[in-house]
Amino acid sequence: MEVTKTSLVYEKVDTRNTPVPVIIVAAGNSTRMNGTNKQFVKICGVPLIAKTVSAFEKSPIISRIIIVTKKESILEIQKLCKKYNLLKVSDIVEGGSNRTESVKCGINKLIKGENKVLIHDGARPFVSEKMIADVCRSLKTADCALIAKKSTDTVKLTDNESTVKQTLDRNCIYLAQTPQGVDVNKYRFALNSLKCEDYTDDASLMEAMGYKCVVIEGSSSNIKITTPEDIAIAEALLKVLEEKK
């Protein structure tokens, strides 16, 4: 899908000490939000997408922010970036027909010299500075790095009829989150080599190509807003996190 020409021009950000860009993917259909575009749902008064973007705005490691969204959301997100003074946002572009296609739209906005990139779900507003830093640090020696939560539940492997075939060792089970970081050239090669709609996250693409992927243990607070019930959970979690500061 053609990337829109819409972009934001803000004050230049000194990137000498913040060399890694991030692509924030916010182009989903919000099918489980009862028709509401979750990117604009407010969490304690702040729109979800603004809360997510602000986490990367504050990070000294992030050089610039590329937001990928639905065409009809571009103008509203542009207004939010101005309202919340999100100066690192360099581009807001139209997404594709699925998540991987949307990420590709963001990848197309990278420039020469941007050899590593983080990719993050717009619906994960509680990403921490430590998570961002840990993923960036891991990219120095790995082709891909991702935040993931270690399973605390017993995990059952079933067949298509829900019959249990095996109980897996939960000590080896991680539930993938974002941010995920990738080597840009290798990720582009994976995009051009695989049937992308078969993969649900960026690490899966890299794994399929045999590239080195490492997991960084995340947090149960790094939740993804998917249903209306998650909004109440997010607001309660935000209050707890703010009390800890």
C-alpha positions as YAML, in Angstrom:
chain: A
units: angstrom
residues:
- id: 1
  name: MET
  ca: [0.00, 0.00, 0.00]
- id: 2
  name: GLU
  ca: [1.31, 3.42, -0.86]
- id: 3
  name: VAL
  ca: [2.55, 5.43, 2.09]
- id: 4
  name: THR
  ca: [0.81, 8.75, 2.53]
- id: 5
  name: LYS
  ca: [2.78, 11.96, 2.10]
- id: 6
  name: THR
  ca: [1.48, 13.30, 5.39]
- id: 7
  name: SER
  ca: [4.30, 14.08, 7.78]
- id: 8
  name: LEU
  ca: [5.04, 16.35, 10.70]
- id: 9
  name: VAL
  ca: [7.78, 18.92, 10.81]
- id: 10
  name: TYR
  ca: [8.98, 19.71, 14.30]
- id: 11
  name: GLU
  ca: [12.03, 21.16, 15.97]
- id: 12
  name: LYS
  ca: [15.06, 19.04, 15.14]
- id: 13
  name: VAL
  ca: [16.06, 16.59, 17.86]
- id: 14
  name: ASP
  ca: [19.73, 16.01, 18.65]
- id: 15
  name: THR
  ca: [20.17, 12.32, 17.80]
- id: 16
  name: ARG
  ca: [23.90, 11.90, 18.52]
- id: 17
  name: ASN
  ca: [23.15, 10.01, 21.71]
- id: 18
  name: THR
  ca: [19.77, 8.60, 20.63]
- id: 19
  name: PRO
  ca: [20.46, 6.66, 17.44]
- id: 20
  name: VAL
  ca: [17.53, 4.22, 17.31]
- id: 21
  name: PRO
  ca: [14.18, 5.08, 15.66]
- id: 22
  name: VAL
  ca: [10.91, 3.39, 16.60]
- id: 23
  name: ILE
  ca: [7.91, 2.42, 14.49]
- id: 24
  name: ILE
  ca: [4.67, 2.52, 16.47]
- id: 25
  name: VAL
  ca: [1.96, 0.41, 14.83]
- id: 26
  name: ALA
  ca: [-1.57, 1.73, 15.42]
- id: 27
  name: ALA
  ca: [-3.41, 0.63, 12.30]
- id: 28
  name: GLY
  ca: [-5.61, -2.17, 13.62]
- id: 29
  name: ASN
  ca: [-9.37, -2.39, 13.24]
- id: 30
  name: SER
  ca: [-10.14, -2.50, 17.00]
- id: 31
  name: THR
  ca: [-12.59, -5.33, 16.32]
- id: 32
  name: ARG
  ca: [-12.90, -6.23, 20.00]
- id: 33
  name: MET
  ca: [-13.56, -2.66, 21.15]
- id: 34
  name: ASN
  ca: [-17.26, -2.58, 20.16]
- id: 35
  name: GLY
  ca: [-16.66, -0.25, 17.24]
- id: 36
  name: THR
  ca: [-14.50, 2.25, 19.14]
- id: 37
  name: ASN
  ca: [-11.06, 3.14, 17.75]
- id: 38
  name: LYS
  ca: [-8.94, 2.15, 20.74]
- id: 39
  name: GLN
  ca: [-6.12, 4.52, 19.81]
- id: 40
  name: PHE
  ca: [-8.29, 7.43, 20.95]
- id: 41
  name: VAL
  ca: [-9.75, 5.81, 24.07]
- id: 42
  name: LYS
  ca: [-8.67, 7.81, 27.10]
- id: 43
  name: ILE
  ca: [-6.71, 6.34, 29.98]
- id: 44
  name: CYS
  ca: [-7.05, 8.69, 32.96]
- id: 45
  name: GLY
  ca: [-7.78, 11.50, 30.55]
- id: 46
  name: VAL
  ca: [-4.99, 10.85, 28.02]
- id: 47
  name: PRO
  ca: [-5.66, 9.18, 24.63]
- id: 48
  name: LEU
  ca: [-4.06, 5.74, 24.39]
- id: 49
  name: ILE
  ca: [-1.85, 6.55, 21.40]
- id: 50
  name: ALA
  ca: [-0.57, 9.75, 23.04]
- id: 51
  name: LYS
  ca: [0.30, 7.81, 26.20]
- id: 52
  name: THR
  ca: [2.21, 5.20, 24.20]
- id: 53
  name: VAL
  ca: [4.10, 7.67, 22.04]
- id: 54
  name: SER
  ca: [5.06, 9.78, 25.07]
- id: 55
  name: ALA
  ca: [7.00, 6.84, 26.54]
- id: 56
  name: PHE
  ca: [9.31, 6.88, 23.53]
- id: 57
  name: GLU
  ca: [9.35, 10.68, 23.39]
- id: 58
  name: LYS
  ca: [10.87, 10.68, 26.88]
- id: 59
  name: SER
  ca: [13.49, 8.03, 26.12]
- id: 60
  name: PRO
  ca: [16.99, 9.44, 25.41]
- id: 61
  name: ILE
  ca: [17.73, 6.35, 23.31]
- id: 62
  name: ILE
  ca: [15.04, 7.06, 20.73]
- id: 63
  name: SER
  ca: [16.00, 9.33, 17.83]
- id: 64
  name: ARG
  ca: [12.62, 9.69, 16.15]
- id: 65
  name: ILE
  ca: [9.16, 8.17, 16.03]
- id: 66
  name: ILE
  ca: [7.24, 6.90, 13.00]
- id: 67
  name: ILE
  ca: [3.54, 6.25, 13.60]
- id: 68
  name: VAL
  ca: [1.64, 3.89, 11.29]
- id: 69
  name: THR
  ca: [-2.13, 4.19, 11.46]
- id: 70
  name: LYS
  ca: [-5.37, 4.06, 9.50]
- id: 71
  name: LYS
  ca: [-5.79, 6.74, 6.85]
- id: 72
  name: GLU
  ca: [-8.78, 8.26, 8.61]
- id: 73
  name: SER
  ca: [-6.82, 8.57, 11.87]
- id: 74
  name: ILE
  ca: [-3.84, 10.49, 10.51]
- id: 75
  name: LEU
  ca: [-5.19, 13.99, 11.06]
- id: 76
  name: GLU
  ca: [-6.42, 13.25, 14.60]
- id: 77
  name: ILE
  ca: [-3.07, 11.75, 15.61]
- id: 78
  name: GLN
  ca: [-1.31, 14.74, 14.08]
- id: 79
  name: LYS
  ca: [-3.40, 17.01, 16.32]
- id: 80
  name: LEU
  ca: [-2.59, 14.89, 19.38]
- id: 81
  name: CYS
  ca: [1.13, 15.07, 18.64]
- id: 82
  name: LYS
  ca: [0.91, 18.85, 18.64]
- id: 83
  name: LYS
  ca: [-1.28, 18.96, 21.75]
- id: 84
  name: TYR
  ca: [1.03, 16.72, 23.79]
- id: 85
  name: ASN
  ca: [4.24, 18.24, 22.40]
- id: 86
  name: LEU
  ca: [5.52, 14.98, 20.91]
- id: 87
  name: LEU
  ca: [8.50, 16.50, 19.13]
- id: 88
  name: LYS
  ca: [10.20, 13.28, 18.03]
- id: 89
  name: VAL
  ca: [7.33, 12.24, 15.76]
- id: 90
  name: SER
  ca: [8.76, 12.66, 12.25]
- id: 91
  name: ASP
  ca: [6.11, 10.82, 10.18]
- id: 92
  name: ILE
  ca: [2.54, 9.61, 10.39]
- id: 93
  name: VAL
  ca: [1.83, 7.17, 7.56]
- id: 94
  name: GLU
  ca: [-1.01, 4.98, 6.37]
- id: 95
  name: GLY
  ca: [-0.81, 1.31, 7.27]
- id: 96
  name: GLY
  ca: [-1.44, -1.82, 5.25]
- id: 97
  name: SER
  ca: [-3.93, -4.68, 5.21]
- id: 98
  name: ASN
  ca: [-2.32, -6.52, 8.14]
- id: 99
  name: ARG
  ca: [0.21, -5.85, 10.87]
- id: 100
  name: THR
  ca: [3.27, -6.90, 8.87]
- id: 101
  name: GLU
  ca: [2.21, -4.79, 5.91]
- id: 102
  name: SER
  ca: [1.77, -1.85, 8.28]
- id: 103
  name: VAL
  ca: [5.25, -2.35, 9.71]
- id: 104
  name: LYS
  ca: [6.57, -2.40, 6.15]
- id: 105
  name: CYS
  ca: [5.02, 1.03, 5.59]
- id: 106
  name: GLY
  ca: [7.01, 2.28, 8.57]
- id: 107
  name: ILE
  ca: [10.20, 0.54, 7.45]
- id: 108
  name: ASN
  ca: [9.88, 2.37, 4.12]
- id: 109
  name: LYS
  ca: [10.31, 5.67, 5.96]
- id: 110
  name: LEU
  ca: [13.72, 4.73, 7.39]
- id: 111
  name: ILE
  ca: [16.73, 6.47, 5.93]
- id: 112
  name: LYS
  ca: [20.33, 5.48, 5.21]
- id: 113
  name: GLY
  ca: [22.26, 4.90, 8.41]
- id: 114
  name: GLU
  ca: [19.26, 3.72, 10.42]
- id: 115
  name: ASN
  ca: [20.41, 0.12, 10.68]
- id: 116
  name: LYS
  ca: [18.44, -0.86, 13.78]
- id: 117
  name: VAL
  ca: [14.82, -0.09, 14.58]
- id: 118
  name: LEU
  ca: [12.34, -0.80, 17.36]
- id: 119
  name: ILE
  ca: [8.76, -1.80, 16.56]
- id: 120
  name: HIS
  ca: [6.03, -1.31, 19.14]
- id: 121
  name: ASP
  ca: [2.27, -1.82, 19.44]
- id: 122
  name: GLY
  ca: [0.41, 1.45, 19.80]
- id: 123
  name: ALA
  ca: [-1.90, -0.28, 22.28]
- id: 124
  name: ARG
  ca: [0.87, -0.96, 24.83]
- id: 125
  name: PRO
  ca: [1.05, 2.32, 26.79]
- id: 126
  name: PHE
  ca: [3.09, 1.12, 29.76]
- id: 127
  name: VAL
  ca: [6.38, 0.34, 28.03]
- id: 128
  name: SER
  ca: [9.21, 1.44, 30.32]
- id: 129
  name: GLU
  ca: [12.52, 3.18, 29.68]
- id: 130
  name: LYS
  ca: [14.29, 0.03, 30.90]
- id: 131
  name: MET
  ca: [12.49, -2.14, 28.32]
- id: 132
  name: ILE
  ca: [13.44, 0.28, 25.54]
- id: 133
  name: ALA
  ca: [17.06, 0.41, 26.69]
- id: 134
  name: ASP
  ca: [17.34, -3.36, 27.13]
- id: 135
  name: VAL
  ca: [16.07, -4.08, 23.61]
- id: 136
  name: CYS
  ca: [18.41, -1.50, 22.07]
- id: 137
  name: ARG
  ca: [21.36, -2.90, 24.01]
- id: 138
  name: SER
  ca: [20.61, -6.46, 22.91]
- id: 139
  name: LEU
  ca: [20.59, -5.42, 19.25]
- id: 140
  name: LYS
  ca: [24.33, -4.86, 19.47]
- id: 141
  name: THR
  ca: [24.89, -8.62, 19.43]
- id: 142
  name: ALA
  ca: [21.59, -10.08, 18.13]
- id: 143
  name: ASP
  ca: [19.62, -9.75, 14.91]
- id: 144
  name: CYS
  ca: [16.37, -9.41, 16.85]
- id: 145
  name: ALA
  ca: [15.44, -8.73, 20.46]
- id: 146
  name: LEU
  ca: [12.04, -8.70, 22.09]
- id: 147
  name: ILE
  ca: [10.36, -8.10, 25.40]
- id: 148
  name: ALA
  ca: [8.42, -11.14, 26.60]
- id: 149
  name: LYS
  ca: [6.72, -12.20, 29.81]
- id: 150
  name: LYS
  ca: [7.66, -15.53, 31.32]
- id: 151
  name: SER
  ca: [4.65, -17.79, 31.71]
- id: 152
  name: THR
  ca: [3.48, -18.36, 35.27]
- id: 153
  name: ASP
  ca: [0.75, -20.77, 34.20]
- id: 154
  name: THR
  ca: [0.94, -24.41, 33.24]
- id: 155
  name: VAL
  ca: [0.89, -24.57, 29.44]
- id: 156
  name: LYS
  ca: [-0.98, -27.27, 27.52]
- id: 157
  name: LEU
  ca: [-0.41, -28.14, 23.87]
- id: 158
  name: THR
  ca: [-3.59, -29.42, 22.18]
- id: 159
  name: ASP
  ca: [-4.69, -30.71, 18.82]
- id: 160
  name: ASN
  ca: [-7.40, -29.06, 16.71]
- id: 161
  name: GLU
  ca: [-10.11, -30.79, 18.78]
- id: 162
  name: SER
  ca: [-8.82, -29.36, 22.09]
- id: 163
  name: THR
  ca: [-7.43, -32.69, 23.23]
- id: 164
  name: VAL
  ca: [-4.29, -32.23, 25.32]
- id: 165
  name: LYS
  ca: [-1.25, -33.70, 23.61]
- id: 166
  name: GLN
  ca: [1.50, -32.44, 25.88]
- id: 167
  name: THR
  ca: [2.22, -30.29, 28.92]
- id: 168
  name: LEU
  ca: [5.05, -27.92, 28.08]
- id: 169
  name: ASP
  ca: [7.80, -26.79, 30.43]
- id: 170
  name: ARG
  ca: [6.62, -23.35, 31.47]
- id: 171
  name: ASN
  ca: [10.17, -22.37, 32.39]
- id: 172
  name: CYS
  ca: [10.84, -22.25, 28.65]
- id: 173
  name: ILE
  ca: [7.60, -20.47, 27.70]
- id: 174
  name: TYR
  ca: [7.55, -16.72, 27.10]
- id: 175
  name: LEU
  ca: [4.59, -14.61, 25.97]
- id: 176
  name: ALA
  ca: [5.80, -12.13, 23.36]
- id: 177
  name: GLN
  ca: [5.26, -8.43, 23.91]
- id: 178
  name: THR
  ca: [6.75, -5.31, 22.34]
- id: 179
  name: PRO
  ca: [8.97, -3.41, 21.80]
- id: 180
  name: GLN
  ca: [10.78, -5.72, 19.44]
- id: 181
  name: GLY
  ca: [13.98, -4.61, 17.77]
- id: 182
  name: VAL
  ca: [15.43, -5.80, 14.47]
- id: 183
  name: ASP
  ca: [18.39, -5.40, 12.17]
- id: 184
  name: VAL
  ca: [16.81, -3.36, 9.38]
- id: 185
  name: ASN
  ca: [18.56, -5.00, 6.40]
- id: 186
  name: LYS
  ca: [17.85, -8.52, 7.63]
- id: 187
  name: TYR
  ca: [14.25, -7.64, 8.42]
- id: 188
  name: ARG
  ca: [13.75, -6.24, 4.93]
- id: 189
  name: PHE
  ca: [15.18, -9.45, 3.50]
- id: 190
  name: ALA
  ca: [12.73, -11.47, 5.60]
- id: 191
  name: LEU
  ca: [9.82, -9.33, 4.40]
- id: 192
  name: ASN
  ca: [10.75, -10.01, 0.79]
- id: 193
  name: SER
  ca: [11.37, -13.73, 1.33]
- id: 194
  name: LEU
  ca: [8.36, -14.90, 3.34]
- id: 195
  name: LYS
  ca: [4.57, -14.95, 3.13]
- id: 196
  name: CYS
  ca: [4.21, -12.25, 5.75]
- id: 197
  name: GLU
  ca: [0.57, -12.75, 6.69]
- id: 198
  name: ASP
  ca: [1.53, -16.08, 8.27]
- id: 199
  name: TYR
  ca: [3.45, -14.32, 11.06]
- id: 200
  name: THR
  ca: [1.91, -12.51, 14.02]
- id: 201
  name: ASP
  ca: [4.93, -10.54, 15.20]
- id: 202
  name: ASP
  ca: [8.26, -9.27, 13.91]
- id: 203
  name: ALA
  ca: [10.37, -11.77, 15.82]
- id: 204
  name: SER
  ca: [8.53, -14.64, 14.09]
- id: 205
  name: LEU
  ca: [9.71, -13.37, 10.71]
- id: 206
  name: MET
  ca: [13.30, -13.17, 11.91]
- id: 207
  name: GLU
  ca: [13.12, -16.62, 13.52]
- id: 208
  name: ALA
  ca: [11.81, -18.14, 10.28]
- id: 209
  name: MET
  ca: [14.91, -16.86, 8.48]
- id: 210
  name: GLY
  ca: [17.21, -18.41, 11.07]
- id: 211
  name: TYR
  ca: [18.37, -15.09, 12.50]
- id: 212
  name: LYS
  ca: [19.47, -14.81, 16.13]
- id: 213
  name: CYS
  ca: [16.59, -13.64, 18.33]
- id: 214
  name: VAL
  ca: [16.91, -13.03, 22.07]
- id: 215
  name: VAL
  ca: [14.22, -12.60, 24.72]
- id: 216
  name: ILE
  ca: [14.36, -9.97, 27.43]
- id: 217
  name: GLU
  ca: [12.06, -10.71, 30.34]
- id: 218
  name: GLY
  ca: [9.30, -8.11, 30.49]
- id: 219
  name: SER
  ca: [6.64, -7.19, 32.97]
- id: 220
  name: SER
  ca: [3.00, -8.00, 33.61]
- id: 221
  name: SER
  ca: [2.39, -4.24, 33.54]
- id: 222
  name: ASN
  ca: [3.26, -4.06, 29.82]
- id: 223
  name: ILE
  ca: [-0.33, -4.89, 28.88]
- id: 224
  name: LYS
  ca: [-1.98, -4.51, 25.49]
- id: 225
  name: ILE
  ca: [-5.33, -2.74, 25.34]
- id: 226
  name: THR
  ca: [-7.62, -5.02, 23.35]
- id: 227
  name: THR
  ca: [-11.09, -5.01, 24.93]
- id: 228
  name: PRO
  ca: [-13.19, -2.42, 26.84]
- id: 229
  name: GLU
  ca: [-12.39, -4.28, 30.07]
- id: 230
  name: ASP
  ca: [-8.69, -3.58, 29.51]
- id: 231
  name: ILE
  ca: [-9.30, 0.16, 29.85]
- id: 232
  name: ALA
  ca: [-10.40, -0.20, 33.47]
- id: 233
  name: ILE
  ca: [-7.39, -2.42, 34.16]
- id: 234
  name: ALA
  ca: [-5.08, 0.13, 32.52]
- id: 235
  name: GLU
  ca: [-6.46, 3.01, 34.61]
- id: 236
  name: ALA
  ca: [-6.02, 1.05, 37.84]
- id: 237
  name: LEU
  ca: [-2.51, 0.02, 36.79]
- id: 238
  name: LEU
  ca: [-1.56, 3.60, 35.94]
- id: 239
  name: LYS
  ca: [-2.55, 4.76, 39.40]
- id: 240
  name: VAL
  ca: [-0.43, 2.02, 40.99]
- id: 241
  name: LEU
  ca: [2.58, 2.88, 38.81]
- id: 242
  name: GLU
  ca: [2.30, 6.57, 39.61]
- id: 243
  name: GLU
  ca: [2.14, 5.84, 43.34]
- id: 244
  name: LYS
  ca: [5.44, 3.95, 43.05]
- id: 245
  name: LYS
  ca: [7.25, 6.97, 41.58]
...
